[in-house]
Every structure is written in C-alpha cells, then in structure tokens.
Amino acid sequence: MAVLASGGPARAESSGEQARESFRVVDRRGRQRFLASSSKPPVITGGKTYPADQRQGPDGTYLIFNDGDGNEKGGIVASSVGASLSLDYTNAQAITMATRWEGVHGAAMLEMKHMPDPALPIGQVPAVPPRVQLGCSTVEGAFLVLSDSRGRPRIVLEIDGADNPMIKVLDSQGRVVGQLPDTPAGRHS
C-alpha cells in the first residue's frame, strides 16, 4: 500500500509534528483504503463519491475504512456528545454501536438492520429500519427490541429506570397482545 497524506499543514507544533485536517491511505491503484479526517468527509461507494452533506452523523472526527475497490465499509465517529462504530452493507449501514451523553446522563446502543437491495444506488435506498436494538440509558433503563421487516417493534424486553422488568409482545399495529408481568409494577387494575 502507498500512503498519501492530504489536507495541508496547519502549523508546525513544538514537537516537530505538523497538524493536518485529514490523512488518507491509498493502495497502488490510488483507491482510498483508510481516511482519518477532522471534518465530515464525502461517502465513497459503488465507484461514486457523494458529498459530505449526504453522510449521516455529527461533525467530529471520522475514521473511515474502505474495501479493495475503495468503497466505504464502515467507520468510527467521535464528537463532543457521542461516538459510534458502524459496519456497512454495499449501500447502507448494517450494524451501529453508539454512545451519547449530556451532563450526567448517557446512553449506549447496538442496532442491526436488514440489507436493502444491493443494486440500488445510495441515493435511492429507502429508509432501512432497525430489526434489533439493544441499549441502556441512565434515565430509561435497559431494553432489547426485536422488530419486523417494516421496523415495527414486535417483542420488547425492558427493565425501566425504576428497575421494573417487563416483556411485551405487540401486534403489527403496536398493540400489546401479551405481557409479563400482566400488570406493570406500581399500577393496579
């Protein structure tokens, strides 16, 4: 692999290092294989480059991983309010592990999605709903949500912020059709 650093030097540091806005690793064919950037970079997939404003995610530091064809396959984003690691399908995110925080409150989540039609260009991919969500929050407790192919929650396991456990089975309209315990803690019929 060849290495190419991009983004001109900002200034010389006292240690002799030069500050750069981005750093790229490209292979012998000139295809990007890795990018470290201090701003939101463009998306490279399917042999096309899409502008940075089409990228999901906050402003922050980006580490982008590309396959042998130069297509983006995942990355790490770090901002002042959270961080995430994503692994991608051909034209959409597949798995995202993320954290967010504000003051003394924080949350962490793992989310998995079905693969959309890989022949669709990135701009034509419909919203891909999560099928599995596993998370916890200092306020809301912990949860596991299993959803149908349309993204509708169907099974929810949770321990709320007051440490009350619950399992719910929902129909396609979101109505509870089964629940354990039968009556949520603290409520009586």
CORLIN-V315005 format. One record per backbone hydrogen bond with DSSP energy under -0.5 kcal/mol. CO is the residue of the C=O (numbers start at 0). NH is the residue of the N-H. E is the energy in kcal/mol with one decimal. If there is no record, write none. Layout:
CO&NH&E  CO&NH&E
//
This chain:
1&25&-1.1  3&5&-0.5  3&23&-1.4  5&21&-0.8  10&18&-1.7  12&15&-1.8  16&12&-3.0  18&9&-2.5  20&37&-2.9  22&35&-2.8  23&3&-1.7  24&32&-3.4  24&33&-1.6  25&1&-1.3  26&29&-2.2  30&26&-2.3  32&65&-2.4  33&24&-2.8  34&63&-3.0  35&22&-2.7  36&61&-3.0  42&44&-0.6  42&49&-3.5  43&71&-3.6  44&47&-1.9  47&44&-2.3  47&49&-0.5  49&42&-2.0  50&53&-2.2  51&54&-1.9  60&77&-2.2  61&36&-2.9  62&75&-2.5  63&34&-2.0  64&72&-3.1  64&73&-0.8  66&69&-2.0  70&66&-2.7  72&87&-2.3  73&64&-2.7  74&85&-2.9  75&62&-2.6  76&83&-2.4  77&60&-2.9  78&81&-0.5  80&100&-2.1  81&78&-3.2  82&98&-2.8  83&76&-2.4  84&96&-2.6  85&74&-2.2  86&93&-2.8  86&94&-2.0  91&88&-3.5  93&112&-2.5  94&86&-2.4  95&110&-2.9  96&84&-2.6  97&108&-2.6  98&82&-1.5  99&106&-2.6  101&104&-2.1  104&101&-2.9  105&137&-2.4  106&99&-2.3  107&135&-2.2  108&97&-2.9  109&133&-2.6  110&95&-2.5  111&130&-3.0  111&131&-1.7  116&119&-1.7  120&123&-2.4  120&124&-0.5  121&124&-0.9  126&128&-0.7  128&113&-0.7  130&146&-3.1  131&111&-2.4  132&144&-2.9  133&109&-2.9  134&142&-2.6  135&107&-2.3  136&140&-1.8  140&136&-2.7  141&158&-2.5  142&134&-2.4  143&156&-2.7  144&132&-2.1  144&146&-0.5  145&153&-2.8  145&154&-1.9  147&150&-2.3  150&152&-0.5  151&147&-2.3  153&169&-3.2  154&145&-2.8  155&167&-2.9  156&143&-2.5  157&165&-2.4  158&141&-2.3  159&162&-2.2  162&164&-0.6  163&159&-2.3  165&157&-2.8  166&179&-2.4  167&155&-2.7  168&176&-3.1  168&177&-1.3  170&173&-1.9  174&170&-2.5  177&168&-2.8  179&166&-2.9  183&186&-2.0
//
